[in-house]
């Protein structure tokens, strides 16, 4: 999983990955409801960006 998870990816419906709002939007998009294309930044990426990595590694993940 990368720094972004798109609504049409199966992992996006996992609340632990996408959060409640992201998972709900992904589920609605999967059900065919009119949801604009979108993505979420997984919770673990934000934590790693704040506590576990240096700025060069953060920039790498967000430019992929």
Beta strands, then each sheet from edge to edge (+ up, - down):
strand 1: 5-6
strand 2: 39-40
sheet 1: 1+ 2-
end
